[in-house]
């Protein structure tokens, strides 16, 4: 009797082992690559940037009057960038190269320097899917002038 139970037990263990081995083979992915043969996909090619944004505000040669400072609204066309850099300077050469990053529209508090302050504004866009920034927009000129003597604040 003891020998029969041991045979039964051996058969059950043999079947269990066979079933486990078959399941093991079933779940093995024979399509796996050797890690040393793996090569990642090439990164997507970067695109040429679109045309430069167009300045919408302020209007060309706009005049703002101020006693000392003036809040000036800026806006430009959207060209699909993730962000935009702009520069504001008192020379058309933009010699003070400190671009600021933002999204349109924006308002900037500018200081008036007597007798008249001429400002220039330009903007460009950037995106991680482009090889570089867009070109700078055409510079937009505008003026800050003193208020009239009869102006009341």
Rosetta blueprint (number, residue, H / E / L):
1 X L
2 X H
3 X H
4 X H
5 X H
6 X H
7 X H
8 X H
9 X H
10 X H
11 X H
12 X H
13 X H
14 X H
15 X H
16 X H
17 X H
18 X H
19 X H
20 X H
21 X H
22 X H
23 X H
24 X H
25 X H
26 X H
27 X H
28 X L
29 X L
30 X L
31 X L
32 X L
33 X L
34 X L
35 X H
36 X H
37 X H
38 X L
39 X L
40 X L
41 X L
42 X L
43 X L
44 X L
45 X L
46 X L
47 X E
48 X L
49 X L
50 X L
51 X L
52 X L
53 X L
54 X L
55 X E
56 X E
57 X E
58 X L
59 X L
60 X L
61 X L
62 X E
63 X E
64 X E
65 X E
66 X E
67 X L
68 X L
69 X E
70 X E
71 X E
72 X E
73 X E
74 X E
75 X E
76 X E
77 X L
78 X L
79 X L
80 X L
81 X L
82 X L
83 X E
84 X E
85 X E
86 X E
87 X E
88 X E
89 X E
90 X L
91 X L
92 X L
93 X L
94 X L
95 X L
96 X L
97 X L
98 X L
99 X L
100 X E
101 X E
102 X E
103 X L
104 X L
105 X L
106 X E
107 X E
108 X E
109 X E
110 X E
111 X E
112 X L
113 X L
114 X L
115 X L
116 X E
117 X E
118 X E
119 X E
120 X E
121 X E
122 X E
123 X E
124 X E
125 X E
126 X E
127 X L
128 X L
129 X L
130 X E
131 X L
132 X L
133 X L
134 X L
135 X L
136 X L
137 X L
138 X L
139 X L
140 X E
141 X E
142 X E
143 X E
144 X E
145 X E
146 X E
147 X L
148 X L
149 X L
150 X L
151 X L
152 X L
153 X L
